[in-house]
Amino acid sequence: MIDPTITISLFKLRTQRALVKLSYTASIYGTGGFENMGHNLAELVKHSREHKDEYYWSFARYKRNHLKADIQEMTAIMLEYPYSCRNELDAALAELPYVHYVIHSQDEINTKRPEERLLVAIPLVEAITDPSRYTRVASILSEKIGVGSHSKGDFSSTFLFAPFTQVCSQPKVVLHDNNRTFLNADQFYDENKGVWVNARLLQEGAAPQPKALKLDQSGLFLV
């Protein structure tokens, strides 16, 4: 059974000079002596809520600081969306062939009324060590999912997100793996060579795109 190991790193701040406060590695299913990552993430959210000890997270391993130069490996692709587009996102992810987590997230920590978001984390069979390759793979995946208004910066190799720590009845961390395969980033990268994408147009704040023109049944008039 394929059971990739992924790393989570925690930071108190979003700044480039922020230091890694905690970093650990677990596997998706908890085989081979590793702990179950989903269970650990859920427990970490619970701990953060109960003790008001909140962090920003990244599925990357860093040497020391929140810097691109300090990245050692990136173990999952991270794309974050507004909670308001949950139904649209659920429909799009139903067609996604790759194993992924959906994590209830928020825009900021240590705030009374955070903006709710949904983080899609796609674990990789093998970690990416080249930040430019991460950007390319994340951009293509974003365009394939096709849901707009996702977070600025989530193509960045230093992207951080904050798990939702307010009281909520919805599950915090959900793994979607039925009839799905784990993403092989190198294979995906090679298969999409030459494919042009402009996924940044889907990000928050991007200029609205004109709707495609449609003709009526006669083919003569715009509708």
C-alpha positions as a Python dict, from the first residue, in 0.01 Angstrom:
ca = {
    (1, 'M'): (0, 0, 0),
    (2, 'I'): (125, 348, -86),
    (3, 'D'): (142, 558, 229),
    (4, 'P'): (332, 884, 166),
    (5, 'T'): (494, 1068, 454),
    (6, 'I'): (422, 1438, 481),
    (7, 'T'): (567, 1712, 699),
    (8, 'I'): (387, 1991, 881),
    (9, 'S'): (576, 2302, 999),
    (10, 'L'): (431, 2558, 1239),
    (11, 'F'): (502, 2931, 1263),
    (12, 'K'): (377, 3203, 1496),
    (13, 'L'): (413, 3471, 1227),
    (14, 'R'): (383, 3500, 847),
    (15, 'T'): (700, 3707, 811),
    (16, 'Q'): (998, 3579, 617),
    (17, 'R'): (1214, 3579, 928),
    (18, 'A'): (962, 3379, 1132),
    (19, 'L'): (1124, 3076, 1293),
    (20, 'V'): (988, 2723, 1271),
    (21, 'K'): (834, 2655, 1611),
    (22, 'L'): (752, 2291, 1552),
    (23, 'S'): (793, 2044, 1269),
    (24, 'Y'): (698, 1678, 1250),
    (25, 'T'): (645, 1406, 993),
    (26, 'A'): (368, 1147, 977),
    (27, 'S'): (217, 927, 707),
    (28, 'I'): (-133, 941, 563),
    (29, 'Y'): (-247, 608, 708),
    (30, 'G'): (1, 562, 992),
    (31, 'T'): (192, 259, 864),
    (32, 'G'): (562, 179, 880),
    (33, 'G'): (604, 315, 1231),
    (34, 'F'): (460, 657, 1148),
    (35, 'E'): (160, 819, 1314),
    (36, 'N'): (-161, 898, 1123),
    (37, 'M'): (-129, 1253, 991),
    (38, 'G'): (-502, 1329, 976),
    (39, 'H'): (-551, 1230, 1340),
    (40, 'N'): (-250, 1437, 1445),
    (41, 'L'): (-375, 1742, 1255),
    (42, 'A'): (-719, 1716, 1414),
    (43, 'E'): (-566, 1684, 1760),
    (44, 'L'): (-342, 1983, 1694),
    (45, 'V'): (-645, 2194, 1598),
    (46, 'K'): (-820, 2081, 1915),
    (47, 'H'): (-517, 2169, 2127),
    (48, 'S'): (-486, 2511, 1963),
    (49, 'R'): (-853, 2588, 2030),
    (50, 'E'): (-853, 2473, 2392),
    (51, 'H'): (-525, 2641, 2486),
    (52, 'K'): (-556, 2945, 2259),
    (53, 'D'): (-215, 2858, 2118),
    (54, 'E'): (-253, 2917, 1744),
    (55, 'Y'): (-3, 2874, 1460),
    (56, 'Y'): (27, 2913, 1086),
    (57, 'W'): (94, 2582, 911),
    (58, 'S'): (283, 2471, 604),
    (59, 'F'): (320, 2127, 446),
    (60, 'A'): (689, 2195, 389),
    (61, 'R'): (1008, 2134, 579),
    (62, 'Y'): (1228, 2438, 647),
    (63, 'K'): (1582, 2464, 780),
    (64, 'R'): (1504, 2754, 1012),
    (65, 'N'): (1305, 3050, 874),
    (66, 'H'): (996, 3101, 660),
    (67, 'L'): (1214, 3166, 355),
    (68, 'K'): (1219, 3008, 10),
    (69, 'A'): (1594, 2958, 51),
    (70, 'D'): (1532, 2759, 370),
    (71, 'I'): (1288, 2512, 217),
    (72, 'Q'): (1415, 2156, 215),
    (73, 'E'): (1110, 1985, 71),
    (74, 'M'): (741, 2044, -2),
    (75, 'T'): (524, 1741, 77),
    (76, 'A'): (175, 1857, -30),
    (77, 'I'): (22, 2110, -268),
    (78, 'M'): (-180, 2375, -82),
    (79, 'L'): (-472, 2567, -237),
    (80, 'E'): (-707, 2772, -19),
    (81, 'Y'): (-1060, 2887, -104),
    (82, 'P'): (-1332, 3103, 58),
    (83, 'Y'): (-1574, 2900, 269),
    (84, 'S'): (-1857, 3069, 79),
    (85, 'C'): (-1776, 2865, -234),
    (86, 'R'): (-1795, 2534, -48),
    (87, 'N'): (-2064, 2379, -270),
    (88, 'E'): (-1882, 2472, -590),
    (89, 'L'): (-1555, 2343, -447),
    (90, 'D'): (-1712, 2014, -332),
    (91, 'A'): (-1846, 1955, -684),
    (92, 'A'): (-1507, 2028, -841),
    (93, 'L'): (-1317, 1810, -594),
    (94, 'A'): (-1554, 1520, -660),
    (95, 'E'): (-1387, 1500, -1003),
    (96, 'L'): (-1032, 1536, -868),
    (97, 'P'): (-856, 1201, -913),
    (98, 'Y'): (-597, 1265, -641),
    (99, 'V'): (-608, 1189, -271),
    (100, 'H'): (-654, 1513, -78),
    (101, 'Y'): (-737, 1663, 259),
    (102, 'V'): (-995, 1937, 304),
    (103, 'I'): (-905, 2140, 612),
    (104, 'H'): (-1134, 2404, 759),
    (105, 'S'): (-910, 2713, 778),
    (106, 'Q'): (-916, 3087, 849),
    (107, 'D'): (-738, 3397, 725),
    (108, 'E'): (-566, 3506, 1048),
    (109, 'I'): (-483, 3370, 1392),
    (110, 'N'): (-551, 3540, 1725),
    (111, 'T'): (-856, 3724, 1594),
    (112, 'K'): (-1213, 3715, 1725),
    (113, 'R'): (-1389, 3701, 1387),
    (114, 'P'): (-1169, 3518, 1138),
    (115, 'E'): (-1271, 3477, 776),
    (116, 'E'): (-1349, 3110, 718),
    (117, 'R'): (-1173, 2927, 437),
    (118, 'L'): (-1115, 2575, 307),
    (119, 'L'): (-764, 2446, 248),
    (120, 'V'): (-719, 2169, -9),
    (121, 'A'): (-396, 1984, 64),
    (122, 'I'): (-287, 1727, -196),
    (123, 'P'): (-17, 1492, -56),
    (124, 'L'): (267, 1397, -289),
    (125, 'V'): (411, 1050, -347),
    (126, 'E'): (756, 1210, -336),
    (127, 'A'): (831, 1553, -195),
    (128, 'I'): (916, 1843, -428),
    (129, 'T'): (1250, 2011, -360),
    (130, 'D'): (1242, 2271, -641),
    (131, 'P'): (1016, 2570, -555),
    (132, 'S'): (961, 2656, -922),
    (133, 'R'): (832, 2303, -986),
    (134, 'Y'): (595, 2340, -690),
    (135, 'T'): (461, 2664, -840),
    (136, 'R'): (405, 2498, -1177),
    (137, 'V'): (227, 2193, -1036),
    (138, 'A'): (11, 2406, -803),
    (139, 'S'): (-86, 2638, -1090),
    (140, 'I'): (-194, 2353, -1316),
    (141, 'L'): (-393, 2187, -1038),
    (142, 'S'): (-564, 2516, -956),
    (143, 'E'): (-673, 2560, -1316),
    (144, 'K'): (-793, 2199, -1339),
    (145, 'I'): (-1006, 2247, -1027),
    (146, 'G'): (-1135, 2568, -1183),
    (147, 'V'): (-1283, 2736, -874),
    (148, 'G'): (-1207, 3107, -844),
    (149, 'S'): (-1123, 3341, -556),
    (150, 'H'): (-864, 3118, -396),
    (151, 'S'): (-599, 3279, -177),
    (152, 'K'): (-326, 3503, -305),
    (153, 'G'): (13, 3342, -258),
    (154, 'D'): (-93, 2979, -267),
    (155, 'F'): (135, 2913, -563),
    (156, 'S'): (424, 3033, -347),
    (157, 'S'): (657, 2773, -201),
    (158, 'T'): (640, 2961, 132),
    (159, 'F'): (260, 2961, 147),
    (160, 'L'): (112, 2942, 499),
    (161, 'F'): (-243, 2877, 616),
    (162, 'A'): (-418, 2888, 952),
    (163, 'P'): (-651, 2606, 1063),
    (164, 'F'): (-995, 2715, 1185),
    (165, 'T'): (-990, 2707, 1565),
    (166, 'Q'): (-1334, 2846, 1650),
    (167, 'V'): (-1612, 2621, 1778),
    (168, 'C'): (-1770, 2457, 1474),
    (169, 'S'): (-1986, 2150, 1405),
    (170, 'Q'): (-1812, 2076, 1074),
    (171, 'P'): (-1518, 1832, 1065),
    (172, 'K'): (-1184, 2014, 1071),
    (173, 'V'): (-970, 1768, 874),
    (174, 'V'): (-1122, 1527, 620),
    (175, 'L'): (-927, 1287, 397),
    (176, 'H'): (-1081, 1210, 57),
    (177, 'D'): (-918, 894, -78),
    (178, 'N'): (-1190, 665, -213),
    (179, 'N'): (-1109, 558, -572),
    (180, 'R'): (-826, 812, -587),
    (181, 'T'): (-451, 791, -636),
    (182, 'F'): (-168, 987, -479),
    (183, 'L'): (-23, 1265, -691),
    (184, 'N'): (315, 1192, -847),
    (185, 'A'): (443, 1547, -896),
    (186, 'D'): (726, 1456, -1134),
    (187, 'Q'): (498, 1252, -1359),
    (188, 'F'): (229, 1524, -1347),
    (189, 'Y'): (489, 1788, -1434),
    (190, 'D'): (617, 1589, -1733),
    (191, 'E'): (267, 1508, -1861),
    (192, 'N'): (179, 1879, -1863),
    (193, 'K'): (490, 2016, -2034),
    (194, 'G'): (391, 2284, -2281),
    (195, 'V'): (49, 2330, -2125),
    (196, 'W'): (-14, 2704, -2085),
    (197, 'V'): (-200, 2813, -1773),
    (198, 'N'): (-291, 3148, -1623),
    (199, 'A'): (-428, 3022, -1295),
    (200, 'R'): (-355, 3350, -1119),
    (201, 'L'): (-667, 3489, -1288),
    (202, 'L'): (-864, 3268, -1048),
    (203, 'Q'): (-704, 3419, -738),
    (204, 'E'): (-865, 3667, -499),
    (205, 'G'): (-867, 4016, -641),
    (206, 'A'): (-809, 3906, -1000),
    (207, 'A'): (-984, 4112, -1266),
    (208, 'P'): (-1323, 3955, -1357),
    (209, 'Q'): (-1315, 3770, -1684),
    (210, 'P'): (-1574, 3841, -1956),
    (211, 'K'): (-1842, 3578, -1996),
    (212, 'A'): (-1828, 3367, -2307),
    (213, 'L'): (-2069, 3481, -2577),
    (214, 'K'): (-2355, 3245, -2659),
    (215, 'L'): (-2579, 3228, -2965),
    (216, 'D'): (-2942, 3135, -2977),
    (217, 'Q'): (-3065, 2823, -3160),
    (218, 'S'): (-3061, 3001, -3494),
    (219, 'G'): (-2694, 3081, -3450),
    (220, 'L'): (-2759, 3443, -3552),
    (221, 'F'): (-2830, 3628, -3231),
    (222, 'L'): (-2644, 3668, -2902),
    (223, 'V'): (-2827, 3563, -2589),
}
